[in-house]
């Protein structure tokens, strides 16, 4: 089965094609255009600007994705090979969502192909089921840790614990089978990626700040600062990172609330302490849930899952606890928003609807 995926929930315009098999999907093409450079200038996403860029990008990205799977020059003839169309219908920015949804509805109507609406957060989880058709870099074979599986031949067994951790979401879900989601806990305020971006803004870093914070943290002193671990010992599986953000702000402005100029080493030390705090909470809460529910697989997903320090912390702590569950994480290029994950989710949750019955829902959460 060949599925066309469309993702436009935020500032990315993405189209991908996947070929579905029994327990995994093969990535055939994955094309993405981003307006990130525009948003970096303002330190965050401007919704109207993101949507305008997506209107410009959507058809060229669609055409480029189709060209990668066929020698046929006529795009319409190539589209006829597609068996179904998957699209993100929420959550996200309403203007951006409409670009993708209306494109998918038009293709569905013209081609008489089924359309599968996909929850963006569910899509992130299903990036773990994709086998790329290119050679992937794997972990150092000399490592004494049990390495995370990077989708070379995914053998994901249920029940599954999924951590969706991104700029807009931090959610922990139990999956007993495909399509069966039990939300164990989510964030009460800032998501993990959002906290990174806000802390990065305090430090004068460019948007998005997560990769830069990780880079600085590598040279930071882990003992100089210690920030709070919000809800770490709470009985629930909920998260909260607004307190971490406040603690960082207090440290930065200590003694000079109007203007704080940090020396390079202090920036690195703060980045290290902030990252350690956030990772500590994510890892310990996730592994605690894995033990309680006796899962066989743990899936990391979302943009923050591209953080190598986070991945290594999961490996180290899972080994220390002697967990029976296997850890999975997508290749880093499939952690951030992309259309391949949307098409993958559609293959494993194939519930087509009429093009007339799909509506963008910016406030969508887990049903």
Secondary structure, DSSP 8 states (H G I E B T S, - for coil): -EEEEEE-SSSEEEEEEEEE-SS-EEEEEEEEEE-HHHHHTTTS--HHHHHHHHHHHHHHHHHHHHHTT-S-S-HHHHHTT--EEEEEEESS-HHHHHHHHHHHHHHHHHHT-EEEEEEHHHHHHGGGGEEESS------TT-SS---B-SSS----SSEEEEEESSS-EEEEEEEETTEEEEEEEBSS--HHHHHHHHHHHTT--SS-HHHHHHHHTTS-TTT-----TTTT-SS--B--HHHHHHHHHHHTTT-SS-----HHHHHHHHHHHHHHHHHHHHHHHHHHHHHHT-SEEEEESGGGG-HHHHHHHHHHHHHTT-SSEEEE--GGGTSS-SHHHHHHHHHT---B-GGG----TT----
